[in-house]
Amino acid sequence: MKSLLAPLLLTLAMTATVFAAWPINDECPVDHKASRPIYRVKTEEGFVSFCCTECMQKFVKNPGAYPVKKKEVAK
C-alpha cells in the first residue's frame, strides 16, 4: 500500500500544476480570435493566452491597451 502512495501523490501534484497554468481566457485580447494555450503569458490574474506569438508580443509591450475577457465559469 505504501508503494502506491508516492506515485499517487506525484500524479495529483502534477495534475494540480497543469490546471493552475490553464489560461483565464478563451479569446485573444489583441485580435479577438480563438486563443491557443501554447501562447501564454503569466499576469497577476493568471495566465493569458493568445492566438499567435505576434499578439503575445504586442500584449507584453503594452498590456493595459488590451483588456482580457475572462472565460465564463460553469456552475
C-alpha positions as CSV (number, residue, x, y, z in Angstrom):
1,M,0.0,0.0,0.0
2,K,2.8,2.4,0.8
3,S,4.4,1.8,-2.6
4,L,1.2,3.1,-4.3
5,L,1.0,6.3,-2.2
6,A,4.1,8.1,-3.6
7,P,3.1,7.7,-7.3
8,L,-0.5,8.7,-6.5
9,L,0.6,11.9,-4.7
10,L,3.0,12.7,-7.5
11,T,0.2,12.3,-10.1
12,L,-2.1,14.6,-8.1
13,A,0.6,17.3,-7.7
14,M,1.3,17.2,-11.5
15,T,-2.4,17.5,-12.3
16,A,-2.8,20.5,-10.0
17,T,0.1,22.2,-11.6
18,V,-1.3,21.7,-15.1
19,F,-4.7,23.2,-14.2
20,A,-3.1,26.1,-12.3
21,A,-1.3,27.1,-15.5
22,W,-4.5,27.0,-17.6
23,P,-5.4,30.3,-19.2
24,I,-8.1,32.6,-17.8
25,N,-9.4,33.5,-21.3
26,D,-10.7,31.8,-24.5
27,E,-10.3,34.7,-26.8
28,C,-7.1,36.5,-27.8
29,P,-7.3,40.0,-26.3
30,V,-5.4,41.5,-29.2
31,D,-7.1,40.0,-32.4
32,H,-10.2,38.6,-30.7
33,K,-9.7,35.2,-32.3
34,A,-9.7,31.9,-30.5
35,S,-6.7,31.7,-28.2
36,R,-4.3,28.8,-28.0
37,P,-2.9,27.7,-24.6
38,I,0.6,27.2,-26.1
39,Y,0.9,31.0,-26.4
40,R,0.5,32.3,-22.9
41,V,1.9,34.9,-20.5
42,K,1.6,35.0,-16.8
43,T,-0.1,38.0,-15.3
44,E,-1.3,38.9,-11.8
45,E,-4.7,37.5,-12.6
46,G,-3.4,34.2,-14.1
47,F,-2.2,33.0,-17.5
48,V,-3.5,34.9,-20.5
49,S,-3.4,33.0,-23.8
50,F,-3.1,34.4,-27.4
51,C,-3.8,33.2,-30.9
52,C,-0.2,33.7,-32.1
53,T,3.3,35.0,-31.0
54,E,2.8,38.4,-32.6
55,C,-0.3,39.1,-30.4
56,M,1.6,37.8,-27.4
57,Q,4.5,40.2,-28.0
58,K,2.1,43.1,-28.6
59,F,0.4,42.4,-25.2
60,V,3.7,42.1,-23.4
61,K,4.8,45.5,-24.7
62,N,1.6,47.3,-23.6
63,P,-0.8,45.1,-21.5
64,G,-3.0,47.9,-20.5
65,A,-4.1,48.5,-24.1
66,Y,-5.7,45.0,-24.4
67,P,-8.3,44.2,-21.8
68,V,-8.7,40.4,-21.1
69,K,-12.1,39.0,-21.3
70,K,-12.2,36.2,-18.8
71,K,-14.0,33.0,-19.7
72,E,-17.2,32.0,-18.1
73,V,-17.0,29.6,-15.1
74,A,-19.5,26.7,-15.5
75,K,-21.6,26.1,-12.4
